[in-house]
Amino acid sequence: MSTYLITGANRGIGLELARQLRDRGEEVIATCRSTSSELNSLSIRVETGIDITSGESVIKLRKNLNDIKVDVLIQNAGIAEFNSLSNLDPQSIVHQFEVNALSPLCFVQSMISHLSHSAKIALISSRMGSIEDNSSGGSYGYRMSKVALCMAGKSLSVDLKSRDIAVAILHPGLVSTRMTGFTSNGIQPNESVKGLIQRIDELTLDNSGTFWHANGDILPW
């Protein structure tokens, strides 16, 4: 049994990650700004009031963890605000950078002392963070912030290799969740999460820093 810490776990992909990992017998610590009835029903440890953009929140979480060591840190929390060229909102773009790229990096850095030997880190990014794959344009803030997160993940994989910590950069697929407006074109969270967990299970120092689709495909930068 390993200890998993998941951010943004009150709904969507984070909630399903917590559910599937619990079901296979892992120790799960779910963090969120505010909990949900679905998350509470899982009967796992829930740390509420945790906002990854808040240094005070992260300090609170570290104190609450005490001497617990985390084997797998899944940085899932994020936002999507779709800015078009004709409707650019600089404040929205900056906010997405803060939530989707800078705060996950700072959160990982703050949590390193709580990671076990040979721990794993999974950053939930997006295919929309692929420059080569961008054929539809738009979504400036979201795309730009996810590119930045991918770069952070790649650098982390280099900097943490000497600590035997491996890093995966993961695209969950187009998933039907509140973030995507429950799109009918998306897959269900349970299907996405099965793939995400498999990628994390297969993560090693040898393939650390890879940008994967949940289905196992390696994505272009």
Secondary structure, 3 states (H helix, E strand, C coil): CCEEEECCCCCHHHHHHHHHHHHCCCEEEEECCCCCHHHHCCCCEEECCCCCCCHHHHHHHHHHHCCCCEEEEEECCCCCCCCCHHHCCHHHHHHHHHHHHHHHHHHHHHHHHHEEEEEEEEEECCHHHCCCCCCCCCCHHHHHHHHHHHHHHHHHHHHCHHHCCEEEEEECCCECCHHHCCCCCCECHHHHHHHHHHHHHCCCCCCCCCEEECCCCECCC
